[in-house]
Amino acid sequence: MRCLPVFVILLLLIASAPSVDARPKTKDDIPQASFQDNAKRILKVLESKRN
């Protein structure tokens, strides 16, 4: 029973640890925001072509 508090504390520390990307970033990685911006821009262009 003595190890139960230690186990709980370890679980809390592991859960609060910052996550690490499984794959290192490369120069080709694009932030998600730019994908959203591109999608909005493409939708605007397509919408303007329809009108």
N, C-alpha and C positions, 0 to 999 in steps of 0.2 A: 504493500500500500504506500510505501514511502516514495516509490518511483512514479506514482500517478501524477502528483503535482508537477514533477519535472517533465513528464510526458506531455501534459497539457500546455506547459509553458513553451516547450519545443514546437508543438503544433501551432501555437499562436505566433511564434516567431517565424516559422516557415510560411504561414499564411500571409503575414504582413511584409515579407521580403519583396523587394522590387522584382518584377518579372524580367527575364532576360530573353531577348529574341533568340529563337533556335537557329536562325540563319543570319549571318552578318550582313549588314547593309552594303549594297554595291552602288556604283555611280548610276546604274540604270533604275534604281528604285525611285518611284515618283510618289509624293505624298497623296493621300486619299483626297485632299481638298482639290488638287488640280484635276483629278478624274471627274469630280463633281462639277467643277467649273467648265471643263471641256464638254461634259454631257449637256449642261445648260446652254452653252454656246451653240452646240450642234442642234439642239431642239429649237432654238430661236431661228437659226438659219433655215431649217426645214420648214418651220412655221411661216417664215417670210416668203419662202418659195411657193407655198401653197396658196398664198393670198395674192 
